[in-house]
């Protein structure tokens, strides 16, 4: 989007209906045909249990439960059981209110190999906080903090984890061809150890002391479509996020928008020439999603884009599902299918769909009964996945078979507040967890769905 067009396009941008930037890739006429329908009906909420102590979990198991699983001893049941735990924080959370795709993300959670979690949240004063949660989803120890103005994601491994966050950058003094396009911020991976302390940090945009945001060739983070996600193969980390693209136009520059995927090594170095990385993928792009597939040895990415108005694989463009640029096209999440390929959730016209694909074009479409613009999808134990969406003041959820796409059991309710762009995370014991707004700005609720047997 050219800077001169910013004012007249603000309303359209917020609806994610934008005009294709000059020089974008050619369009495609591929389409996807619905082949299945989800007719699941609402069901009463599953009961919530009390938090279990970190050292010796003891959640009371309902009838039909199986033996405890994993390091935290979480008990599996024949149907999903939810547990809501409110975490009191030493520093307030910023950004509980707005949920637009240009707004800041308030919090994120990561599943640790030991069954605990890392909880990250956006605080005031240019700080991103990181705290450790035990098996009971309660805070343990003292949180650490890192310089940052916007939180994107957090992932964990046995040696600690990685934060993806935004920092302030400089636009420089190169003149724009019109209008205004700011701020010119930078995106960073922050590597931390098991104590939550800094190990290394790596910028994944490309601003330097000699290249500001308004310099030709700059790739920076701005106010528009800037969210990102992380994935890891156990040795490297991949960041996939929205990016601003600076292009010289005579004596001035225009600012366009797309997405960018960069891979960083375990030592904090950019992996140059990585086969799955790219400088710019989709344009214009939003809801950038990435997953590591150990079966193929690839990072897999999907975006929503106004290039032919679709859910697509980037770099090069390959259509997953055809959509319409009417302001209601949004991507959800991306997970591994049970045996081969992937499932991605997306929405058009306030109706959520699930698409199964292997290389690109969907081979199975599930038109769900979920009325939402922002579906969430997460792997849920072996051979299952969980679709969730906002339902009034709570979250509605439905389990699916990750092989066939068929529903498993009845819909249930999670008693926590949904956020359009916050992600559920899968745990090795078969549970999933979601960070939600707490009763005050000094608290976060951890909504956990316990394993299914």
Protein Blocks (a to p, Z undefined) as FASTA:
>chain_A
ZZklmmmmmmmmmnopacddehiacddfbdcddfbdcfbdcdddddddddddfklgcbdc
dehiacdedjkopacdfbdcddddddddfbdcehklpmcfkbccfbdcdddfkopacddd
ddehhiacdddddfkopaehjddddddfbdfbdcddfklpaddddddddebjadcfehjd
ddddddddddddfkopafbdcdfbfcdfklcfklghiacddfeopbccdddehlaccddd
dddddddehjaccdddddddddddfkopacehiakbcfblcdcdehiacdddfknopacd
ddddfehpaaddehiaddfbdcddehpaccfbddddfknocdddddeehiacddddfklp
afbdcddfbdcfbdcdddehjhiacddddehjbccdddddfklopaehjdddddddddfk
bccdddfkopacdddddfbfkbccdddddddZZ
